Structures are given as C-alpha cells and as structure tokens.
Amino acid sequence: PIIKEIKKRQIDQDANDLEPLFELENQLHTPVVPEDVLQPRNTWADKAAYDQEIENLVMLFQKNFSAFETKVNPEICEAGPR
C-alpha cells in the first residue's frame, strides 16, 4: 500500500522522522499504513532492547564495511551509520 501512495503522491513529504544512527527517513503518517509500523522502534515491546539491537546492528555494519573502506569514495564511507 505505501508504494501505491508514493506513486500517487499521497504521502506528506514533510511528515518524516530521521532515524539518527542510520540517518534514514521514516514516514510518520500515511492513510493506509498503521503509524506504529512506520516507526520500527514502536513495533518492539521492549524499547531498550530495540535500542541495544540497533546499536549492535550499527557495529556489525561498520565492522563488515571496514573491508571496503579503502576501495570506495570517502563520500560513501561517510554515508554509513554512525
């Protein structure tokens, strides 16, 4: 459903939230998708566990990407999670 909304331009482009570690924009509101699904942290009963898991995911991403850092443009390295 969200893809159809995007194609029809029914999504409010200003209603976004920035996920701080991955710097991904999350849509806050759509007519057909429940808001808790749009915010991944809200799908977890234990918010502290979510926070810990996303920090672990960032660490794993950085560790994996380190093998490619010397092979890509610096801009690509800067675009990764912090």
MARVO-81005 format. One record per residue (C-alpha): residue in one letter; x, y, z. Coordinates in steps of 0.02 Angstrom, whole numbers, padded with zeros to 5 digits, always signed. Example, Ala and Ser with C-alpha at 12.3 -4.5 7.8 and 13.67 -1.06 7.14 Angstrom:
REM MARVO-81005
A+00615-00225+00390/S+00684-00053+00357/
END
This chain:
REM MARVO-81005
P+00000+00000+00000/I+00136+00127+00040/I+00215+00107-00133/K+00047+00147-00214/E+00035+00303-00104/I+00208+00358-00157/K+00165+00334-00340/K+00003+00432-00317/R+00098+00564-00215/Q-00022+00543-00070/I+00117+00547+00058/D+00157+00705+00153/Q+00338+00739+00109/D+00361+00844+00265/A+00298+00711+00385/N+00463+00619+00408/D+00568+00571+00556/L+00756+00544+00543/E+00825+00384+00619/P+00985+00452+00698/L+01106+00306+00682/F+01071+00256+00503/E+01009+00428+00452/L+00858+00353+00365/E+00698+00450+00344/N+00543+00363+00411/Q+00372+00418+00354/L+00265+00470+00503/H+00091+00463+00428/T+00004+00378+00284/P-00181+00347+00256/V-00166+00157+00244/V-00017+00102+00350/P-00030+00100+00540/E+00088+00228+00618/D+00169+00103+00737/V+00228+00002+00586/L+00307+00156+00508/Q+00416+00181+00662/P+00518+00021+00687/R+00554+00058+00870/N+00368+00062+00906/T+00349-00118+00848/W+00455-00179+00994/A+00376-00204+01164/D+00546-00179+01246/K+00613-00012+01184/A+00779-00034+01274/A+00805-00200+01185/Y+00770-00114+01018/D+00896+00023+01059/Q+01026-00107+01106/E+00992-00209+00949/I+01004-00060+00831/E+01170-00010+00910/N+01230-00188+00884/L+01172-00181+00703/V+01271-00020+00677/M+01426-00103+00749/L+01404-00255+00635/F+01376-00143+00484/Q+01533-00041+00521/K+01637-00197+00550/N+01579-00275+00387/F+01602-00115+00287/S+01779-00088+00351/A+01839-00214+00221/F+01781-00096+00084/E+01833+00074+00154/T+01992+00085+00051/K+01901+00033-00108/V+01762+00161-00114/N+01747+00350-00119/P+01754+00438+00050/E+01578+00503+00022/I+01513+00326+00025/C+01603+00292+00189/E+01527+00449+00263/A+01352+00392+00215/G+01358+00241+00329/P+01286+00228+00504/R+01368+00320+00647/
END
